[in-house]
Amino acid sequence: MFRNKAFTLLESLIVLSIIAFLCAIAVSLPRPTEKQVTKSFLKKYESFYSQAQLSAQRSNRDTELIFNQNDIYFSDCHKRLQRLAIPKEILAPSRKMVIKANGYVAPMTLIFSNPEGDRKFSLIYSLGFGNYRVEKSK
């Protein structure tokens, strides 16, 4: 007796309906808001900056933080390049910041914007031990 090894129409429809259901779920997943993205980035930046500051003090040499639109880099005390990715909703200024061996940072303001060019927030470094504050746009 000869038996055909193809899928039946019913089996194909069941598989297609499962795939369509999974696609519908994937499309409807909530995306983080701009506020959540900014908050998450600032939390990661705080840790990243502390790591750069400690690396400068540990190696007793100046460390450069290099900002570009998509990433922030610094070379740690073991000469490994450390990188913090910037979310696509945030654009950073292209700039360098030097963290002195004692942890000091010269006063400066870094203005972050959205892709349309509107200011989102600023990192303001004051005189002192490299402390900064965040000023959000209104």
ZANUBA-242112 format. One record per residue: residue number from 1; residue in one letter; x, y, z of N, C-alpha, C, O in turn. Coordinates in nm, 2 decimals, padded with zeros to 4 digits. Example, Ala and Ser with C-alpha at 12.3 -4.5 7.8 and 13.67 -1.06 7.14 Angstrom:
REM residues 2
<site 1 'a' <01.32 -00.57 00.78> <01.23 -00.45 00.78> <01.32 -00.33 00.78> <01.42 -00.33 00.85>> <site 2 's' <01.28 -00.22 00.71> <01.37 -00.11 00.71> <01.29 00.00 00.79> <01.34 00.11 00.80>> 
//
This chain:
REM residues 138
<site 1 'm' <00.08 -00.12 00.00> <00.00 00.00 00.00> <00.09 00.13 00.00> <00.19 00.13 00.07>> <site 2 'f' <00.05 00.22 -00.08> <00.13 00.35 -00.09> <00.07 00.45 -00.01> <-00.05 00.48 -00.01>> <site 3 'r' <00.15 00.52 00.08> <00.11 00.62 00.17> <00.18 00.75 00.14> <00.30 00.75 00.13>> <site 4 'n' <00.11 00.86 00.12> <00.17 00.99 00.09> <00.22 01.05 00.22> <00.15 01.05 00.32>> <site 5 'k' <00.34 01.11 00.21> <00.41 01.16 00.33> <00.40 01.31 00.34> <00.48 01.37 00.41>> <site 6 'a' <00.30 01.37 00.28> <00.28 01.52 00.28> <00.19 01.56 00.40> <00.12 01.48 00.46>> <site 7 'f' <00.20 01.69 00.43> <00.11 01.74 00.54> <-00.03 01.76 00.48> <-00.05 01.80 00.37>> <site 8 't' <-00.13 01.74 00.57> <-00.27 01.77 00.52> <-00.29 01.92 00.54> <-00.22 01.99 00.60>> <site 9 'l' <-00.40 01.96 00.47> <-00.44 02.10 00.48> <-00.47 02.14 00.62> <-00.43 02.25 00.66>> <site 10 'l' <-00.53 02.06 00.70> <-00.56 02.09 00.84> <-00.44 02.11 00.92> <-00.43 02.20 01.00>> <site 11 'e' <-00.34 02.02 00.91> <-00.21 02.04 00.98> <-00.14 02.17 00.94> <-00.09 02.24 01.03>> <site 12 's' <-00.14 02.20 00.82> <-00.08 02.33 00.77> <-00.15 02.45 00.83> <-00.08 02.54 00.87>> <site 13 'l' <-00.28 02.45 00.83> <-00.36 02.56 00.89> <-00.33 02.58 01.04> <-00.32 02.69 01.08>> <site 14 'i' <-00.32 02.47 01.11> <-00.29 02.48 01.25> <-00.15 02.54 01.28> <-00.14 02.62 01.36>> <site 15 'v' <-00.05 02.50 01.20> <00.08 02.55 01.22> <00.08 02.70 01.18> <00.14 02.78 01.25>> <site 16 'l' <00.02 02.74 01.07> <00.01 02.88 01.03> <-00.06 02.96 01.14> <-00.02 03.08 01.16>> <site 17 's' <-00.17 02.91 01.20> <-00.24 02.99 01.30> <-00.15 03.01 01.42> <-00.16 03.11 01.49>> <site 18 'i' <-00.07 02.91 01.46> <00.02 02.92 01.58> <00.12 03.03 01.55> <00.16 03.11 01.63>> <site 19 'i' <00.18 03.03 01.43> <00.28 03.12 01.39> <00.22 03.27 01.39> <00.28 03.36 01.44>> <site 20 'a' <00.10 03.28 01.33> <00.04 03.41 01.33> <00.01 03.46 01.47> <00.02 03.58 01.50>> <site 21 'f' <-00.03 03.37 01.56> <-00.06 03.41 01.70> <00.07 03.46 01.77> <00.07 03.56 01.84>> <site 22 'l' <00.18 03.39 01.75> <00.31 03.43 01.81> <00.36 03.56 01.75> <00.41 03.64 01.83>> <site 23 'c' <00.33 03.59 01.62> <00.37 03.72 01.56> <00.29 03.83 01.62> <00.34 03.94 01.65>> <site 24 'a' <00.16 03.80 01.64> <00.07 03.91 01.70> <00.12 03.94 01.84> <00.11 04.06 01.88>> <site 25 'i' <00.16 03.84 01.92> <00.21 03.87 02.06> <00.33 03.95 02.05> <00.35 04.05 02.13>> <site 26 'a' <00.43 03.92 01.96> <00.56 03.99 01.96> <00.54 04.13 01.92> <00.61 04.22 01.97>> <site 27 'v' <00.44 04.16 01.83> <00.42 04.30 01.79> <00.36 04.38 01.90> <00.38 04.50 01.91>> <site 28 's' <00.27 04.32 01.98> <00.20 04.40 02.08> <00.27 04.41 02.21> <00.22 04.47 02.31>> <site 29 'l' <00.40 04.36 02.22> <00.47 04.38 02.35> <00.50 04.53 02.37> <00.53 04.60 02.28>> <site 30 'p' <00.49 04.57 02.50> <00.51 04.72 02.52> <00.65 04.75 02.51> <00.74 04.68 02.55>> <site 31 'r' <00.67 04.87 02.45> <00.81 04.93 02.43> <00.83 05.03 02.55> <00.74 05.10 02.59>> <site 32 'p' <00.96 05.04 02.59> <00.99 05.13 02.70> <00.97 05.28 02.65> <01.00 05.31 02.53>> <site 33 't' <00.92 05.36 02.74> <00.90 05.50 02.70> <01.04 05.57 02.70> <01.14 05.52 02.75>> <site 34 'e' <01.04 05.69 02.65> <01.16 05.77 02.64> <01.21 05.80 02.78> <01.33 05.80 02.81>> <site 35 'k' <01.12 05.82 02.87> <01.15 05.85 03.01> <01.22 05.73 03.08> <01.32 05.75 03.15>> <site 36 'q' <01.17 05.61 03.05> <01.23 05.49 03.10> <01.37 05.46 03.04> <01.46 05.42 03.11>> <site 37 'v' <01.38 05.49 02.91> <01.51 05.47 02.85> <01.61 05.57 02.91> <01.73 05.53 02.93>> <site 38 't' <01.57 05.69 02.93> <01.67 05.79 02.98> <01.71 05.75 03.13> <01.82 05.76 03.16>> <site 39 'k' <01.61 05.71 03.21> <01.64 05.68 03.35> <01.73 05.56 03.35> <01.83 05.55 03.43>> <site 40 's' <01.71 05.46 03.27> <01.80 05.34 03.26> <01.94 05.38 03.22> <02.03 05.33 03.28>> <site 41 'f' <01.95 05.46 03.12> <02.08 05.50 03.07> <02.16 05.58 03.18> <02.27 05.56 03.20>> <site 42 'l' <02.09 05.67 03.25> <02.15 05.75 03.35> <02.20 05.66 03.47> <02.31 05.69 03.53>> <site 43 'k' <02.13 05.56 03.50> <02.17 05.46 03.60> <02.30 05.39 03.56> <02.39 05.37 03.63>> <site 44 'k' <02.30 05.34 03.43> <02.42 05.27 03.38> <02.54 05.37 03.37> <02.65 05.33 03.40>> <site 45 'y' <02.51 05.49 03.33> <02.62 05.59 03.32> <02.68 05.62 03.46> <02.80 05.63 03.47>> <site 46 'e' <02.60 05.63 03.56> <02.65 05.65 03.69> <02.75 05.54 03.73> <02.86 05.57 03.78>> <site 47 's' <02.72 05.42 03.71> <02.81 05.31 03.74> <02.93 05.31 03.65> <03.05 05.29 03.69>> <site 48 'f' <02.91 05.34 03.52> <03.02 05.35 03.42> <03.12 05.46 03.46> <03.24 05.44 03.46>> <site 49 'y' <03.07 05.57 03.50> <03.15 05.69 03.54> <03.23 05.66 03.66> <03.35 05.69 03.67>> <site 50 's' <03.17 05.59 03.76> <03.24 05.55 03.89> <03.35 05.46 03.86> <03.46 05.47 03.91>> <site 51 'q' <03.32 05.36 03.76> <03.43 05.27 03.72> <03.55 05.34 03.66> <03.66 05.31 03.69>> <site 52 'a' <03.52 05.44 03.57> <03.63 05.52 03.51> <03.71 05.60 03.61> <03.83 05.60 03.61>> <site 53 'q' <03.64 05.65 03.71> <03.70 05.73 03.81> <03.79 05.65 03.90> <03.90 05.68 03.93>> <site 54 'l' <03.74 05.53 03.94> <03.82 05.44 04.02> <03.94 05.38 03.94> <04.05 05.36 04.00>> <site 55 's' <03.92 05.36 03.81> <04.03 05.31 03.73> <04.14 05.42 03.72> <04.26 05.38 03.73>> <site 56 'a' <04.11 05.55 03.71> <04.21 05.65 03.71> <04.28 05.66 03.84> <04.40 05.68 03.84>> <site 57 'q' <04.21 05.65 03.95> <04.28 05.65 04.08> <04.36 05.53 04.10> <04.47 05.54 04.16>> <site 58 'r' <04.31 05.41 04.06> <04.39 05.29 04.09> <04.52 05.29 04.01> <04.62 05.24 04.06>> <site 59 's' <04.51 05.33 03.88> <04.63 05.33 03.80> <04.72 05.45 03.82> <04.83 05.46 03.77>> <site 60 'n' <04.67 05.55 03.89> <04.74 05.68 03.92> <04.78 05.75 03.79> <04.89 05.80 03.78>> <site 61 'r' <04.69 05.75 03.70> <04.71 05.82 03.57> <04.58 05.88 03.52> <04.47 05.83 03.56>> <site 62 'd' <04.59 05.98 03.44> <04.47 06.04 03.38> <04.39 05.94 03.29> <04.46 05.86 03.22>> <site 63 't' <04.26 05.95 03.29> <04.18 05.86 03.21> <04.09 05.95 03.12> <04.02 06.04 03.18>> <site 64 'e' <04.08 05.92 03.00> <03.99 06.00 02.91> <03.86 05.92 02.89> <03.86 05.80 02.85>> <site 65 'l' <03.75 05.99 02.90> <03.62 05.94 02.86> <03.59 06.00 02.73> <03.59 06.12 02.71>> <site 66 'i' <03.57 05.92 02.63> <03.55 05.97 02.49> <03.40 05.95 02.46> <03.35 05.83 02.46>> <site 67 'f' <03.33 06.06 02.44> <03.19 06.05 02.40> <03.17 06.07 02.25> <03.24 06.15 02.19>> <site 68 'n' <03.09 05.98 02.19> <03.05 06.01 02.06> <02.90 05.98 02.06> <02.84 05.96 02.16>> <site 69 'q' <02.83 06.00 01.94> <02.68 05.99 01.94> <02.63 05.86 01.99> <02.52 05.86 02.05>> <site 70 'n' <02.70 05.75 01.97> <02.64 05.62 02.00> <02.70 05.55 02.12> <02.65 05.45 02.17>> <site 71 'd' <02.82 05.59 02.17> <02.90 05.52 02.27> <02.98 05.61 02.35> <03.00 05.73 02.32>> <site 72 'i' <03.02 05.56 02.47> <03.11 05.63 02.56> <03.22 05.52 02.59> <03.19 05.41 02.62>> <site 73 'y' <03.35 05.56 02.57> <03.46 05.47 02.59> <03.56 05.53 02.70> <03.57 05.65 02.72>> <site 74 'f' <03.63 05.44 02.76> <03.75 05.47 02.83> <03.84 05.35 02.84> <03.79 05.23 02.84>> <site 75 's' <03.97 05.37 02.86> <04.06 05.26 02.87> <04.09 05.24 03.02> <04.14 05.34 03.09>> <site 76 'd' <04.06 05.12 03.08> <04.08 05.10 03.22> <04.23 05.08 03.26> <04.32 05.09 03.17>> <site 77 'c' <04.25 05.06 03.38> <04.39 05.05 03.43> <04.47 04.93 03.38> <04.59 04.92 03.38>> <site 78 'h' <04.40 04.83 03.32> <04.46 04.72 03.25> <04.47 04.73 03.10> <04.49 04.64 03.03>> <site 79 'k' <04.45 04.86 03.06> <04.45 04.89 02.91> <04.34 04.83 02.83> <04.35 04.82 02.71>> <site 80 'r' <04.23 04.78 02.90> <04.12 04.73 02.83> <04.02 04.84 02.80> <03.99 04.93 02.88>> <site 81 'l' <03.96 04.84 02.68> <03.87 04.94 02.64> <03.73 04.91 02.70> <03.68 04.80 02.67>> <site 82 'q' <03.68 05.00 02.78> <03.54 04.98 02.84> <03.45 05.06 02.75> <03.48 05.18 02.71>> <site 83 'r' <03.33 05.01 02.73> <03.23 05.08 02.64> <03.09 05.08 02.70> <03.05 04.98 02.76>> <site 84 'l' <03.02 05.19 02.69> <02.88 05.20 02.73> <02.81 05.25 02.61> <02.83 05.35 02.56>> <site 85 'a' <02.71 05.16 02.57> <02.63 05.20 02.45> <02.52 05.30 02.49> <02.47 05.29 02.60>> <site 86 'i' <02.50 05.39 02.40> <02.40 05.49 02.43> <02.28 05.45 02.35> <02.29 05.43 02.23>> <site 87 'p' <02.16 05.45 02.41> <02.04 05.41 02.34> <02.01 05.50 02.22> <02.05 05.62 02.22>> <site 88 'k' <01.95 05.45 02.11> <01.93 05.52 01.99> <01.83 05.64 02.01> <01.83 05.73 01.93>> <site 89 'e' <01.76 05.65 02.12> <01.67 05.76 02.15> <01.75 05.88 02.21> <01.69 05.99 02.22>> <site 90 'i' <01.88 05.86 02.24> <01.96 05.96 02.30> <02.09 05.99 02.21> <02.15 05.89 02.17>> <site 91 'l' <02.12 06.11 02.19> <02.24 06.14 02.12> <02.33 06.22 02.21> <02.29 06.32 02.28>> <site 92 'a' <02.46 06.17 02.22> <02.56 06.24 02.31> <02.64 06.34 02.23> <02.65 06.32 02.11>> <site 93 'p' <02.70 06.43 02.30> <02.79 06.53 02.22> <02.92 06.45 02.20> <02.96 06.37 02.27>> <site 94 's' <02.98 06.49 02.08> <03.12 06.43 02.05> <03.22 06.51 02.13> <03.25 06.63 02.09>> <site 95 'r' <03.27 06.45 02.23> <03.36 06.53 02.32> <03.45 06.43 02.40> <03.42 06.31 02.41>> <site 96 'k' <03.56 06.49 02.46> <03.65 06.41 02.55> <03.64 06.48 02.68> <03.63 06.60 02.69>> <site 97 'm' <03.65 06.39 02.79> <03.65 06.44 02.92> <03.77 06.37 02.99> <03.78 06.25 02.98>> <site 98 'v' <03.85 06.44 03.06> <03.97 06.38 03.13> <03.94 06.37 03.28> <03.90 06.47 03.34>> <site 99 'i' <03.95 06.25 03.33> <03.95 06.23 03.47> <04.09 06.22 03.52> <04.16 06.13 03.49>> <site 100 'k' <04.13 06.31 03.61> <04.26 06.32 03.66> <04.29 06.20 03.75> <04.20 06.13 03.79>> <site 101 'a' <04.42 06.17 03.78> <04.46 06.06 03.86> <04.40 06.06 04.00> <04.38 05.96 04.07>> <site 102 'n' <04.36 06.18 04.05> <04.30 06.20 04.18> <04.15 06.19 04.18> <04.08 06.21 04.28>> <site 103 'g' <04.09 06.17 04.06> <03.95 06.17 04.04> <03.88 06.30 04.00> <03.76 06.31 03.98>> <site 104 'y' <03.96 06.40 04.00> <03.91 06.54 03.96> <03.87 06.55 03.82> <03.94 06.49 03.73>> <site 105 'v' <03.77 06.62 03.79> <03.72 06.65 03.65> <03.70 06.80 03.64> <03.64 06.86 03.73>> <site 106 'a' <03.75 06.86 03.53> <03.73 07.00 03.51> <03.59 07.03 03.49> <03.51 06.95 03.44>> <site 107 'p' <03.54 07.15 03.54> <03.40 07.18 03.52> <03.36 07.18 03.37> <03.43 07.24 03.29>> <site 108 'm' <03.25 07.12 03.34> <03.20 07.12 03.20> <03.05 07.08 03.21> <03.00 07.02 03.30>> <site 109 't' <02.99 07.10 03.09> <02.85 07.06 03.08> <02.84 06.98 02.95> <02.88 07.02 02.84>> <site 110 'l' <02.78 06.86 02.96> <02.75 06.77 02.84> <02.60 06.77 02.82> <02.53 06.73 02.90>> <site 111 'i' <02.56 06.81 02.70> <02.42 06.82 02.66> <02.38 06.70 02.58> <02.44 06.69 02.47>> <site 112 'f' <02.29 06.62 02.62> <02.24 06.51 02.55> <02.11 06.55 02.48> <02.03 06.62 02.55>> <site 113 's' <02.08 06.50 02.36> <01.96 06.54 02.29> <01.89 06.42 02.23> <01.94 06.31 02.24>> <site 114 'n' <01.77 06.44 02.18> <01.70 06.33 02.11> <01.74 06.34 01.96> <01.81 06.44 01.92>> <site 115 'p' <01.71 06.25 01.88> <01.75 06.25 01.74> <01.70 06.37 01.66> <01.76 06.41 01.56>> <site 116 'e' <01.60 06.44 01.71> <01.54 06.56 01.64> <01.63 06.68 01.68> <01.61 06.79 01.62>> <site 117 'g' <01.71 06.67 01.78> <01.80 06.78 01.82> <01.75 06.85 01.94> <01.82 06.95 01.98>> <site 118 'd' <01.64 06.81 02.00> <01.59 06.88 02.12> <01.66 06.83 02.24> <01.69 06.71 02.25>> <site 119 'r' <01.70 06.92 02.33> <01.77 06.88 02.45> <01.69 06.79 02.54> <01.57 06.82 02.57>> <site 120 'k' <01.75 06.68 02.59> <01.68 06.59 02.68> <01.73 06.61 02.82> <01.64 06.63 02.91>> <site 121 'f' <01.86 06.61 02.84> <01.92 06.64 02.97> <02.06 06.68 02.96> <02.12 06.66 02.85>> <site 122 's' <02.12 06.73 03.07> <02.26 06.77 03.07> <02.32 06.71 03.19> <02.26 06.69 03.29>> <site 123 'l' <02.45 06.67 03.17> <02.53 06.63 03.28> <02.62 06.75 03.31> <02.70 06.79 03.23>> <site 124 'i' <02.61 06.80 03.43> <02.69 06.92 03.47> <02.79 06.88 03.57> <02.76 06.84 03.69>> <site 125 'y' <02.92 06.89 03.54> <03.03 06.86 03.63> <03.07 06.99 03.69> <03.11 07.08 03.62>> <site 126 's' <03.07 06.99 03.82> <03.11 07.11 03.90> <03.25 07.09 03.95> <03.31 06.99 03.94>> <site 127 'l' <03.30 07.20 04.01> <03.43 07.19 04.08> <03.42 07.09 04.19> <03.32 07.08 04.26>> <site 128 'g' <03.53 07.02 04.21> <03.53 06.93 04.32> <03.57 06.79 04.27> <03.65 06.78 04.18>> <site 129 'f' <03.53 06.69 04.35> <03.59 06.56 04.32> <03.51 06.49 04.21> <03.47 06.37 04.22>> <site 130 'g' <03.50 06.55 04.10> <03.44 06.49 03.98> <03.29 06.46 04.00> <03.23 06.37 03.92>> <site 131 'n' <03.22 06.52 04.09> <03.08 06.50 04.11> <03.00 06.57 03.99> <03.05 06.67 03.94>> <site 132 'y' <02.89 06.52 03.96> <02.81 06.58 03.86> <02.66 06.57 03.90> <02.62 06.50 03.99>> <site 133 'r' <02.58 06.65 03.83> <02.44 06.65 03.85> <02.37 06.64 03.72> <02.43 06.68 03.62>> <site 134 'v' <02.25 06.59 03.72> <02.17 06.58 03.60> <02.06 06.69 03.60> <01.99 06.71 03.70>> <site 135 'e' <02.06 06.76 03.49> <01.95 06.86 03.47> <01.87 06.82 03.35> <01.91 06.82 03.24>> <site 136 'k' <01.74 06.78 03.38> <01.65 06.74 03.28> <01.58 06.85 03.21> <01.56 06.96 03.28>> <site 137 's' <01.55 06.84 03.08> <01.48 06.95 03.01> <01.34 06.95 03.06> <01.28 06.85 03.11>> <site 138 'k' <01.28 07.06 03.05> <01.14 07.08 03.09> <01.04 07.06 02.98> <00.92 07.07 03.01>> 
//
